[in-house]
Amino acid sequence: MGILIQEMVDSQFSFIIHTVNPINDDQNQVYMEVAVGQGETLASANQQGTPYRMIYHKKDGKIQLITFSSYSYGLYASKNSKDLVRRCIDYSQIEFTKDTDELAGLGIELGEIAVHLEKCFDGEPQDIEGCICPDDEIYIV
C-alpha cells in the first residue's frame, strides 16, 4: 500500500462524517456535514452559517437531506503560501445547490464509504474527515 504525503490538498469540498448519528445516537444512521473549500470551516466552527447536512440510512441506503450550506465564504489552498485564501461563495454556481440529485448522490457515496470504513474497524463507530478535490477524487484525511 502506498502512502501519499502532501502539504495541503486542494479541496473543492470538505466533509465530516459520523458513522453513528451524534444527534440521536442512532447506530443505523450516518450523519454527514459538507462545506465548500477546506475543512477548517467545519473543524473550527469559527464562521456563521451551516454546512450541507445529510443522513445516510444504513439499512436501506437512502439519503435524507437536512440543510443546504449557507456559509458566506470558503477557505482554499493558496498556490503561493501555506495560508488559506478566503473567497466568497456564489451558491448559484455550486452543483450541490443547483441540483439536489447531485447532493443526494454525494451523500450516498459518502455513506457507503463510511459504512465500509466502520466495517474495516470491526464495527466500531468512526468519525471521518475528508475532502473532495476538483477532479472529484475523494480523500480521507
Protein Blocks (a to p, Z undefined) as FASTA:
>chain_A
ZZdddfbacdfbdcdddfbdfklopakbccddddehjfklmmnopagcddddddddfkno
pacdfbdcfbfbdcdddfkbmbdcdddddfklgmklmpmklmmmmmmmmmmmmmmmmmmn
nopacdddddddfkopacdZZ
